[in-house]
Amino acid sequence: MKTIYLSTLIGIMIGLVVADPGLSSKLIGSASGAIGGYMIGFIIAHLIIPGWVPRHNVTNEPVTLVSMRNVDYVSGAFIFGGGNFGQQTTYSFMVKLDDGSMMPGSVPANHLVRLIEDPSLENVGYWRTTASKPDPSSALYPWSFTHDGDTVVRQEFRVPVGSVVQTFRVQ
């Protein structure tokens, strides 16, 4: 945001200097300079500076997964193999919320997903997401629009051994 303010101010000053001596010319010059400065600042803040802001990885607290029983009510699975949403394959699961209720979730089944069968776990599973975020302590951070620039770099599911179920059908 600071980039836009500064470039707009510079645009106004250039418009005042370049304009003819009359009042209307100064007003038109400063308005034109403000608009041009704003547009240049907007482009710089969105396209140039974000590439210079350092990033760091942040991992959220583990989210508890709910084991879903199959139709025979004997065994449970934490991850339901690949479903499809349009052309994209997904992993579906259920998350346990703080109030005890359950909420469905899904993530794209891609190279960012890690399924880890942990022998120390029994009847519980966890999901963690690691995202690359812009560093707010950087001097360039307030000069750019990187505040929503989170990029998922890893989805990790830790579940008990044998609880990842993948069903294959030959068609």
Secondary structure, 3 states (H helix, E strand, C coil): CHHHHHHHHHHHHHHHHHCCCCHHHHHHHHHHHHHHHHHHHHHHHHHHHHHCCCEEEEECCCEEECCEECCCCCCEECEEEEEEECCEEEEEEEEECCCCCEEEEEEECCCCEEEEECCCCCCCEEEEEEEEEECCCCCCHHHCCCCCCCEEEEEEEEECCCCEECCCCCC
